[in-house]
Amino acid sequence: MRPQPSWLSDGTLAALRLALVKVAPDLADRRLLVNERVVTSDPRFFPGSAVLDEAFVVKFAWSESAARRIVHEGTVLTALGSASPGLRLPKVLARSARPGAADY
């Protein structure tokens, strides 16, 4: 049984930085720029993104529905990359279904 996904309390830099410390501690102290653009009338359902160290894209959510979509996307990218290494896909360096969980 898969664990229930968790999500960040909000889309702030502080919440994202705390999640990075849990999920990818070796990347957590690098420069992080949160994309402030929200393309829905209710930002709780919008997955957020940030650029880490001008080299990595970080995706995150602050709602259950957005968290489920991001978890699914990470699972698919990882599976496709393993099954067909020649495909030109973004490499998933770290992922977690529970970055916002207190019991992490």
MMTF fields as JSON, N, C-alpha, C and O atoms, coordinates in Angstrom:
{
  "mmtfVersion": "1.0.0",
  "mmtfProducer": "UNKNOWN",
  "numBonds": 415,
  "numAtoms": 416,
  "numGroups": 104,
  "numChains": 1,
  "numModels": 1,
  "chainsPerModel": [1],
  "groupsPerChain": [104],
  "chainIdList": ["A"],
  "bondAtomList": [4, 2, 8, 6, 12, 10, 16, 14, 20, 18, 24, 22, 28, 26, 32, 30, 36, 34, 40, 38, 44, 42, 48, 46, 52, 50, 56, 54, 60, 58, 64, 62, 68, 66, 72, 70, 76, 74, 80, 78, 84, 82, 88, 86, 92, 90, 96, 94, 100, 98, 104, 102, 108, 106, 112, 110, 116, 114, 120, 118, 124, 122, 128, 126, 132, 130, 136, 134, 140, 138, 144, 142, 148, 146, 152, 150, 156, 154, 160, 158, 164, 162, 168, 166, 172, 170, 176, 174, 180, 178, 184, 182, 188, 186, 192, 190, 196, 194, 200, 198, 204, 202, 208, 206, 212, 210, 216, 214, 220, 218, 224, 222, 228, 226, 232, 230, 236, 234, 240, 238, 244, 242, 248, 246, 252, 250, 256, 254, 260, 258, 264, 262, 268, 266, 272, 270, 276, 274, 280, 278, 284, 282, 288, 286, 292, 290, 296, 294, 300, 298, 304, 302, 308, 306, 312, 310, 316, 314, 320, 318, 324, 322, 328, 326, 332, 330, 336, 334, 340, 338, 344, 342, 348, 346, 352, 350, 356, 354, 360, 358, 364, 362, 368, 366, 372, 370, 376, 374, 380, 378, 384, 382, 388, 386, 392, 390, 396, 394, 400, 398, 404, 402, 408, 406, 412, 410],
  "bondOrderList": [1, 1, 1, 1, 1, 1, 1, 1, 1, 1, 1, 1, 1, 1, 1, 1, 1, 1, 1, 1, 1, 1, 1, 1, 1, 1, 1, 1, 1, 1, 1, 1, 1, 1, 1, 1, 1, 1, 1, 1, 1, 1, 1, 1, 1, 1, 1, 1, 1, 1, 1, 1, 1, 1, 1, 1, 1, 1, 1, 1, 1, 1, 1, 1, 1, 1, 1, 1, 1, 1, 1, 1, 1, 1, 1, 1, 1, 1, 1, 1, 1, 1, 1, 1, 1, 1, 1, 1, 1, 1, 1, 1, 1, 1, 1, 1, 1, 1, 1, 1, 1, 1, 1],
  "groupList": [{"groupName": "MET", "atomNameList": ["N", "CA", "C", "O"], "elementList": ["N", "C", "C", "O"], "formalChargeList": [0, 0, 0, 0], "bondAtomList": [1, 0, 2, 1, 3, 2], "bondOrderList": [1, 1, 2], "singleLetterCode": "M", "chemCompType": "L-PEPTIDE LINKING"}, {"groupName": "ARG", "atomNameList": ["N", "CA", "C", "O"], "elementList": ["N", "C", "C", "O"], "formalChargeList": [0, 0, 0, 0], "bondAtomList": [1, 0, 2, 1, 3, 2], "bondOrderList": [1, 1, 2], "singleLetterCode": "R", "chemCompType": "L-PEPTIDE LINKING"}, {"groupName": "PRO", "atomNameList": ["N", "CA", "C", "O"], "elementList": ["N", "C", "C", "O"], "formalChargeList": [0, 0, 0, 0], "bondAtomList": [1, 0, 2, 1, 3, 2], "bondOrderList": [1, 1, 2], "singleLetterCode": "P", "chemCompType": "L-PEPTIDE LINKING"}, {"groupName": "GLN", "atomNameList": ["N", "CA", "C", "O"], "elementList": ["N", "C", "C", "O"], "formalChargeList": [0, 0, 0, 0], "bondAtomList": [1, 0, 2, 1, 3, 2], "bondOrderList": [1, 1, 2], "singleLetterCode": "Q", "chemCompType": "L-PEPTIDE LINKING"}, {"groupName": "SER", "atomNameList": ["N", "CA", "C", "O"], "elementList": ["N", "C", "C", "O"], "formalChargeList": [0, 0, 0, 0], "bondAtomList": [1, 0, 2, 1, 3, 2], "bondOrderList": [1, 1, 2], "singleLetterCode": "S", "chemCompType": "L-PEPTIDE LINKING"}, {"groupName": "TRP", "atomNameList": ["N", "CA", "C", "O"], "elementList": ["N", "C", "C", "O"], "formalChargeList": [0, 0, 0, 0], "bondAtomList": [1, 0, 2, 1, 3, 2], "bondOrderList": [1, 1, 2], "singleLetterCode": "W", "chemCompType": "L-PEPTIDE LINKING"}, {"groupName": "LEU", "atomNameList": ["N", "CA", "C", "O"], "elementList": ["N", "C", "C", "O"], "formalChargeList": [0, 0, 0, 0], "bondAtomList": [1, 0, 2, 1, 3, 2], "bondOrderList": [1, 1, 2], "singleLetterCode": "L", "chemCompType": "L-PEPTIDE LINKING"}, {"groupName": "ASP", "atomNameList": ["N", "CA", "C", "O"], "elementList": ["N", "C", "C", "O"], "formalChargeList": [0, 0, 0, 0], "bondAtomList": [1, 0, 2, 1, 3, 2], "bondOrderList": [1, 1, 2], "singleLetterCode": "D", "chemCompType": "L-PEPTIDE LINKING"}, {"groupName": "GLY", "atomNameList": ["N", "CA", "C", "O"], "elementList": ["N", "C", "C", "O"], "formalChargeList": [0, 0, 0, 0], "bondAtomList": [1, 0, 2, 1, 3, 2], "bondOrderList": [1, 1, 2], "singleLetterCode": "G", "chemCompType": "PEPTIDE LINKING"}, {"groupName": "THR", "atomNameList": ["N", "CA", "C", "O"], "elementList": ["N", "C", "C", "O"], "formalChargeList": [0, 0, 0, 0], "bondAtomList": [1, 0, 2, 1, 3, 2], "bondOrderList": [1, 1, 2], "singleLetterCode": "T", "chemCompType": "L-PEPTIDE LINKING"}, {"groupName": "ALA", "atomNameList": ["N", "CA", "C", "O"], "elementList": ["N", "C", "C", "O"], "formalChargeList": [0, 0, 0, 0], "bondAtomList": [1, 0, 2, 1, 3, 2], "bondOrderList": [1, 1, 2], "singleLetterCode": "A", "chemCompType": "L-PEPTIDE LINKING"}, {"groupName": "VAL", "atomNameList": ["N", "CA", "C", "O"], "elementList": ["N", "C", "C", "O"], "formalChargeList": [0, 0, 0, 0], "bondAtomList": [1, 0, 2, 1, 3, 2], "bondOrderList": [1, 1, 2], "singleLetterCode": "V", "chemCompType": "L-PEPTIDE LINKING"}, {"groupName": "LYS", "atomNameList": ["N", "CA", "C", "O"], "elementList": ["N", "C", "C", "O"], "formalChargeList": [0, 0, 0, 0], "bondAtomList": [1, 0, 2, 1, 3, 2], "bondOrderList": [1, 1, 2], "singleLetterCode": "K", "chemCompType": "L-PEPTIDE LINKING"}, {"groupName": "ASN", "atomNameList": ["N", "CA", "C", "O"], "elementList": ["N", "C", "C", "O"], "formalChargeList": [0, 0, 0, 0], "bondAtomList": [1, 0, 2, 1, 3, 2], "bondOrderList": [1, 1, 2], "singleLetterCode": "N", "chemCompType": "L-PEPTIDE LINKING"}, {"groupName": "GLU", "atomNameList": ["N", "CA", "C", "O"], "elementList": ["N", "C", "C", "O"], "formalChargeList": [0, 0, 0, 0], "bondAtomList": [1, 0, 2, 1, 3, 2], "bondOrderList": [1, 1, 2], "singleLetterCode": "E", "chemCompType": "L-PEPTIDE LINKING"}, {"groupName": "PHE", "atomNameList": ["N", "CA", "C", "O"], "elementList": ["N", "C", "C", "O"], "formalChargeList": [0, 0, 0, 0], "bondAtomList": [1, 0, 2, 1, 3, 2], "bondOrderList": [1, 1, 2], "singleLetterCode": "F", "chemCompType": "L-PEPTIDE LINKING"}, {"groupName": "ILE", "atomNameList": ["N", "CA", "C", "O"], "elementList": ["N", "C", "C", "O"], "formalChargeList": [0, 0, 0, 0], "bondAtomList": [1, 0, 2, 1, 3, 2], "bondOrderList": [1, 1, 2], "singleLetterCode": "I", "chemCompType": "L-PEPTIDE LINKING"}, {"groupName": "HIS", "atomNameList": ["N", "CA", "C", "O"], "elementList": ["N", "C", "C", "O"], "formalChargeList": [0, 0, 0, 0], "bondAtomList": [1, 0, 2, 1, 3, 2], "bondOrderList": [1, 1, 2], "singleLetterCode": "H", "chemCompType": "L-PEPTIDE LINKING"}, {"groupName": "TYR", "atomNameList": ["N", "CA", "C", "O"], "elementList": ["N", "C", "C", "O"], "formalChargeList": [0, 0, 0, 0], "bondAtomList": [1, 0, 2, 1, 3, 2], "bondOrderList": [1, 1, 2], "singleLetterCode": "Y", "chemCompType": "L-PEPTIDE LINKING"}],
  "groupTypeList": [0, 1, 2, 3, 2, 4, 5, 6, 4, 7, 8, 9, 6, 10, 10, 6, 1, 6, 10, 6, 11, 12, 11, 10, 2, 7, 6, 10, 7, 1, 1, 6, 6, 11, 13, 14, 1, 11, 11, 9, 4, 7, 2, 1, 15, 15, 2, 8, 4, 10, 11, 6, 7, 14, 10, 15, 11, 11, 12, 15, 10, 5, 4, 14, 4, 10, 10, 1, 1, 16, 11, 17, 14, 8, 9, 11, 6, 9, 10, 6, 8, 4, 10, 4, 2, 8, 6, 1, 6, 2, 12, 11, 6, 10, 1, 4, 10, 1, 2, 8, 10, 10, 7, 18],
  "groupIdList": [1, 2, 3, 4, 5, 6, 7, 8, 9, 10, 11, 12, 13, 14, 15, 16, 17, 18, 19, 20, 21, 22, 23, 24, 25, 26, 27, 28, 29, 30, 31, 32, 33, 34, 35, 36, 37, 38, 39, 40, 41, 42, 43, 44, 45, 46, 47, 48, 49, 50, 51, 52, 53, 54, 55, 56, 57, 58, 59, 60, 61, 62, 63, 64, 65, 66, 67, 68, 69, 70, 71, 72, 73, 74, 75, 76, 77, 78, 79, 80, 81, 82, 83, 84, 85, 86, 87, 88, 89, 90, 91, 92, 93, 94, 95, 96, 97, 98, 99, 100, 101, 102, 103, 104],
  "secStructList": [7, 7, 7, 7, 7, 7, 7, 7, 1, 1, 1, 7, 2, 2, 2, 2, 2, 2, 2, 2, 2, 2, 2, 7, 6, 6, 6, 6, 6, 1, 7, 3, 3, 3, 7, 7, 7, 7, 7, 1, 1, 1, 4, 4, 4, 1, 7, 3, 3, 3, 3, 3, 6, 6, 6, 3, 3, 3, 3, 3, 7, 1, 1, 2, 2, 2, 2, 2, 2, 2, 2, 2, 2, 2, 2, 2, 2, 2, 2, 2, 2, 2, 2, 7, 6, 6, 1, 7, 7, 7, 7, 7, 7, 7, 7, 7, 1, 7, 6, 6, 7, 6, 6, 7],
  "xCoordList": [0.843, 0.0, 0.884, 1.796, 0.621, 1.394, 1.008, -0.154, 1.982, 1.632, 0.818, 0.995, -0.065, -0.827, 0.133, 1.023, -0.03, 0.865, 0.584, -0.533, 1.597, 1.428, 1.835, 2.368, 1.605, 1.893, 2.387, 2.298, 2.9, 3.439, 2.301, 1.21, 2.561, 1.53, 1.176, 0.058, 2.127, 1.898, 2.999, 3.864, 2.969, 3.954, 5.111, 5.72, 5.419, 6.486, 7.862, 8.008, 8.854, 10.237, 10.607, 11.318, 10.134, 10.454, 9.905, 10.601, 8.666, 8.064, 8.796, 9.026, 9.158, 9.873, 11.268, 11.721, 11.944, 13.294, 13.254, 14.125, 12.269, 12.13, 11.91, 12.485, 11.086, 10.865, 12.144, 12.436, 12.901, 14.174, 15.151, 15.88, 15.165, 16.038, 15.685, 16.572, 14.399, 13.945, 14.211, 14.636, 13.963, 13.985, 15.356, 15.791, 16.036, 17.344, 18.282, 18.588, 18.735, 19.533, 20.796, 21.24, 21.377, 22.588, 22.309, 23.239, 21.055, 20.679, 20.006, 19.79, 19.679, 18.824, 19.427, 18.683, 20.723, 21.322, 21.658, 22.262, 21.281, 21.573, 20.552, 19.49, 20.882, 20.007, 18.678, 18.654, 17.591, 16.252, 15.361, 15.203, 14.783, 13.866, 12.501, 12.353, 11.506, 10.158, 9.453, 9.484, 8.819, 8.012, 6.723, 5.937, 6.509, 5.344, 4.083, 3.0, 4.205, 3.065, 2.063, 2.427, 0.829, -0.259, -1.277, -1.736, -1.636, -2.502, -3.903, -4.551, -4.356, -5.716, -6.311, -5.585, -7.617, -8.257, -8.119, -8.251, -7.858, -7.665, -6.269, -6.083, -5.287, -3.904, -3.654, -2.603, -4.594, -4.39, -4.299, -3.682, -4.904, -4.931, -3.871, -3.829, -3.034, -1.998, -0.664, -0.23, -0.006, 1.318, 2.328, 2.313, 3.192, 4.203, 5.499, 5.715, 6.355, 7.672, 8.682, 8.339, 9.926, 11.025, 12.251, 12.331, 13.195, 14.462, 15.52, 15.677, 16.232, 17.247, 18.622, 18.951, 19.414, 20.802, 20.935, 21.947, 19.909, 19.87, 20.103, 20.476, 19.885, 20.155, 19.056, 18.96, 18.234, 17.236, 15.855, 15.728, 14.828, 13.446, 12.902, 13.033, 12.295, 11.672, 10.174, 9.699, 9.429, 7.972, 7.429, 7.95, 6.379, 5.792, 4.309, 3.824, 3.609, 2.169, 1.793, 2.484, 0.698, 0.155, -1.326, -2.114, -1.674, -3.002, -2.886, -1.928, -3.862, -3.835, -3.905, -3.147, -4.803, -4.954, -3.682, -3.271, -3.065, -1.815, -0.692, 0.139, -0.659, 0.372, 0.247, 1.252, -0.972, -1.165, -0.664, -0.053, -0.917, -0.453, 1.076, 1.667, 1.705, 3.167, 3.789, 4.777, 3.231, 3.727, 3.616, 4.543, 2.491, 2.291, 3.316, 3.9, 3.531, 4.497, 5.902, 6.609, 6.305, 7.625, 7.741, 8.787, 6.669, 6.659, 6.791, 7.56, 6.05, 6.091, 7.467, 8.029, 8.011, 9.332, 10.409, 11.285, 10.353, 11.334, 11.194, 12.195, 9.969, 9.745, 10.167, 10.816, 9.81, 10.2, 11.717, 12.291, 12.355, 13.806, 14.502, 15.539, 13.947, 14.521, 14.258, 15.138, 13.058, 12.682, 13.345, 13.68, 13.53, 14.104, 15.149, 14.858, 16.363, 17.387, 17.732, 18.28, 17.431, 17.734, 16.749, 17.019, 15.601, 14.62, 15.181, 15.857, 14.894, 15.34, 14.295, 13.342, 14.493, 13.58, 14.36, 15.567, 13.676, 14.359, 14.675, 13.853, 15.851, 16.252, 15.696, 15.844, 15.068, 14.536, 15.657, 16.086, 16.131, 17.228, 16.741, 17.401, 15.594, 15.021, 13.521, 13.049, 12.79, 11.34, 10.805, 11.411, 9.665, 9.01, 7.521, 7.089, 6.747, 5.297, 4.871, 3.715, 5.814, 5.449, 6.399, 6.845, 6.715, 7.652, 7.111, 7.886, 5.804, 5.218, 4.798, 4.208, 5.103, 4.659, 5.492, 6.715, 4.836, 5.548, 6.312, 7.307, 5.86, 6.494, 7.567, 7.927, 8.07, 9.038, 10.268, 11.181],
  "yCoordList": [-1.184, 0.0, 1.243, 1.355, 2.169, 3.395, 4.358, 4.417, 5.115, 6.11, 7.24, 7.581, 7.81, 8.96, 10.109, 10.352, 10.823, 11.962, 13.068, 13.21, 13.833, 15.03, 16.21, 16.021, 17.392, 18.577, 19.659, 19.532, 20.707, 21.803, 22.654, 22.692, 23.322, 24.154, 25.349, 25.861, 25.793, 26.913, 26.913, 26.037, 27.874, 27.947, 28.883, 29.423, 29.081, 30.015, 29.381, 28.159, 30.238, 29.797, 29.01, 28.01, 29.449, 28.761, 27.335, 26.412, 27.15, 25.813, 24.902, 23.728, 25.445, 24.66, 24.298, 23.172, 25.23, 24.975, 23.859, 22.989, 23.872, 22.824, 21.458, 20.464, 21.401, 20.143, 19.662, 18.466, 20.577, 20.191, 19.608, 18.664, 20.164, 19.628, 18.171, 17.354, 17.841, 16.471, 15.544, 14.404, 16.026, 15.173, 15.103, 14.03, 16.229, 16.291, 17.205, 18.311, 16.753, 17.636, 18.175, 19.274, 17.434, 17.905, 19.053, 19.74, 19.268, 20.365, 21.526, 22.585, 21.338, 22.275, 23.652, 24.616, 23.774, 25.085, 25.882, 26.951, 25.382, 26.082, 27.185, 27.23, 28.061, 29.185, 28.658, 27.76, 29.215, 28.735, 29.915, 30.842, 29.879, 30.929, 30.312, 29.511, 30.691, 30.163, 30.91, 32.14, 30.161, 30.744, 31.252, 30.464, 32.53, 33.15, 33.072, 33.426, 32.615, 32.597, 31.513, 30.344, 31.893, 30.957, 31.099, 32.204, 29.976, 30.045, 29.494, 28.999, 29.581, 29.143, 30.118, 30.798, 30.177, 31.101, 30.626, 31.427, 29.346, 28.816, 28.201, 27.054, 28.934, 28.468, 27.197, 26.574, 26.8, 25.554, 24.348, 23.343, 24.439, 23.298, 23.391, 22.557, 24.383, 24.595, 24.068, 24.447, 23.203, 22.749, 23.875, 24.568, 24.043, 25.085, 24.559, 23.351, 25.491, 25.119, 26.162, 27.293, 25.747, 26.635, 26.2, 25.066, 27.104, 26.794, 26.753, 27.698, 25.654, 25.438, 25.527, 24.762, 26.466, 26.612, 26.809, 26.435, 27.397, 27.646, 26.381, 26.47, 25.211, 23.957, 22.915, 21.989, 23.049, 22.026, 22.666, 23.826, 21.895, 22.322, 21.537, 20.314, 22.245, 21.628, 21.818, 22.937, 20.726, 20.802, 20.479, 19.607, 21.189, 20.978, 21.327, 21.914, 20.957, 21.216, 21.673, 21.376, 22.395, 22.737, 22.369, 23.02, 21.28, 20.679, 19.202, 18.79, 18.42, 16.984, 16.683, 15.852, 17.347, 17.032, 17.359, 16.581, 18.477, 18.823, 17.871, 17.504, 17.472, 16.533, 15.195, 14.603, 14.724, 13.447, 13.52, 12.572, 14.633, 14.786, 14.812, 14.208, 15.502, 15.589, 14.231, 13.841, 13.519, 12.175, 11.269, 10.518, 11.336, 10.516, 10.882, 10.0, 12.16, 12.604, 12.083, 11.616, 12.159, 11.641, 10.144, 9.651, 9.416, 7.964, 7.612, 6.722, 8.3, 8.031, 8.375, 7.581, 9.538, 9.916, 8.929, 8.58, 8.481, 7.514, 6.182, 5.589, 5.71, 4.436, 4.506, 3.587, 5.572, 5.715, 5.806, 5.216, 6.536, 6.652, 5.33, 5.067, 4.488, 3.162, 2.21, 1.44, 2.261, 1.336, 1.685, 0.798, 2.956, 3.404, 4.488, 5.674, 4.091, 5.071, 6.04, 7.109, 5.706, 6.581, 7.722, 8.655, 7.656, 8.736, 10.025, 10.005, 11.117, 12.414, 12.925, 13.605, 12.585, 12.974, 13.702, 13.505, 14.537, 15.108, 13.999, 13.112, 14.052, 13.05, 13.442, 14.584, 12.504, 12.733, 12.456, 11.312, 13.498, 13.343, 12.929, 12.159, 13.441, 13.112, 13.332, 14.201, 12.54, 12.727, 12.151, 11.272, 12.664, 12.173, 12.41, 13.472, 11.436, 11.601, 12.306, 12.704, 12.458, 13.019, 14.115, 14.064, 15.09, 16.132, 17.028, 17.635, 17.119, 17.972, 17.23, 17.818, 15.937, 15.138, 15.398, 15.52, 15.48, 15.678, 14.434, 14.525, 13.264, 12.003, 11.569, 10.393, 12.462, 12.142, 11.478, 11.143],
  "zCoordList": [0.0, 0.0, 0.0, 0.819, -0.908, -0.994, 0.117, 0.517, 0.617, 1.637, 1.025, -0.145, 1.811, 1.359, 1.115, 1.931, 0.005, -0.211, 0.79, 1.288, 1.071, 1.88, 1.029, -0.065, 1.486, 0.71, 1.647, 2.868, 1.073, 1.863, 2.415, 1.846, 3.504, 4.118, 3.244, 3.31, 2.423, 1.513, 0.455, 0.457, -0.43, -1.495, -1.201, -2.125, 0.059, 0.413, 0.281, 0.257, 0.196, 0.14, 1.396, 1.31, 2.554, 3.816, 3.838, 4.26, 3.389, 3.373, 2.393, 2.681, 1.24, 0.243, 0.729, 0.528, 1.36, 1.871, 2.924, 2.924, 3.81, 4.82, 4.174, 4.619, 3.131, 2.422, 1.75, 1.755, 1.177, 0.545, 1.554, 1.246, 2.745, 3.796, 4.071, 4.317, 4.032, 4.277, 3.101, 3.292, 1.878, 0.687, 0.035, -0.383, -0.056, -0.734, 0.046, -0.402, 1.2, 2.064, 1.401, 1.735, 0.481, -0.19, -1.161, -1.582, -1.519, -2.408, -1.677, -2.266, -0.422, 0.303, 0.538, 0.716, 0.544, 0.838, -0.425, -0.337, -1.571, -2.82, -3.093, -2.472, -4.018, -4.369, -4.909, -5.75, -4.427, -4.762, -5.115, -4.321, -6.299, -6.747, -7.029, -7.952, -6.229, -6.384, -7.508, -7.562, -8.403, -9.466, -8.829, -8.304, -8.873, -8.217, -9.074, -8.606, -10.317, -11.231, -10.842, -10.714, -10.658, -10.363, -11.479, -11.77, -12.11, -13.29, -13.047, -13.969, -11.831, -11.524, -10.514, -9.79, -10.474, -9.537, -8.095, -7.169, -7.891, -6.539, -6.452, -6.858, -5.935, -5.945, -5.139, -5.293, -4.283, -3.527, -4.45, -4.097, -5.621, -6.532, -7.62, -8.524, -7.535, -8.539, -8.031, -6.944, -8.795, -8.371, -8.569, -9.587, -7.597, -7.681, -8.261, -8.36, -8.64, -9.126, -8.683, -8.339, -8.704, -8.344, -9.128, -9.599, -9.262, -9.903, -8.811, -8.037, -8.766, -7.749, -8.389, -9.295, -7.909, -8.345, -9.855, -10.447, -10.477, -11.914, -12.749, -13.919, -12.153, -12.858, -12.689, -13.494, -11.669, -11.358, -11.238, -10.846, -11.579, -11.368, -10.193, -10.132, -9.269, -8.101, -8.246, -8.436, -8.156, -8.211, -6.83, -6.136, -6.437, -5.119, -5.167, -6.134, -4.117, -4.049, -2.656, -1.681, -2.574, -1.267, -1.176, -0.49, -1.909, -1.784, -2.154, -2.808, -1.733, -2.013, -3.507, -4.005, -4.221, -5.647, -6.427, -7.288, -6.144, -6.828, -6.421, -7.253, -5.155, -4.685, -5.409, -5.803, -5.584, -6.284, -7.727, -8.22, -8.399, -9.789, -9.862, -10.757, -8.934, -8.949, -8.621, -9.244, -7.665, -7.334, -8.55, -8.856, -9.239, -10.443, -11.52, -12.149, -11.727, -12.731, -12.411, -13.305, -11.148, -10.756, -10.963, -11.386, -10.666, -10.852, -12.326, -12.688, -13.171, -14.611, -15.193, -15.946, -14.857, -15.371, -14.933, -15.724, -13.692, -13.196, -13.925, -14.327, -14.099, -14.785, -16.249, -16.75, -16.93, -18.33, -18.482, -19.398, -17.595, -17.644, -17.42, -18.028, -16.552, -16.296, -17.46, -17.845, -18.018, -19.09, -20.422, -21.206, -20.666, -21.949, -21.69, -21.841, -21.301, -20.956, -22.082, -21.812, -23.325, -24.448, -24.638, -25.393, -23.955, -24.077, -23.479, -22.45, -24.125, -23.612, -22.634, -23.014, -21.371, -20.297, -19.216, -19.075, -18.457, -17.299, -16.302, -16.07, -15.722, -14.739, -13.371, -12.936, -12.712, -11.379, -10.383, -10.23, -9.706, -8.748, -7.369, -6.671, -6.985, -5.679, -5.772, -6.505, -5.027, -4.976, -3.683, -3.071, -3.286, -2.079, -2.204, -2.653, -1.814, -1.781, -0.493, -0.352, 0.45, 1.743, 2.233, 3.379, 1.403, 1.847, 2.947, 3.685, 3.065, 4.08, 5.336, 6.242, 5.392, 6.539, 7.771, 7.693, 8.897, 10.159, 10.563, 11.282, 10.107, 10.488, 9.501, 9.468, 8.721, 7.669, 8.223, 7.469]
}
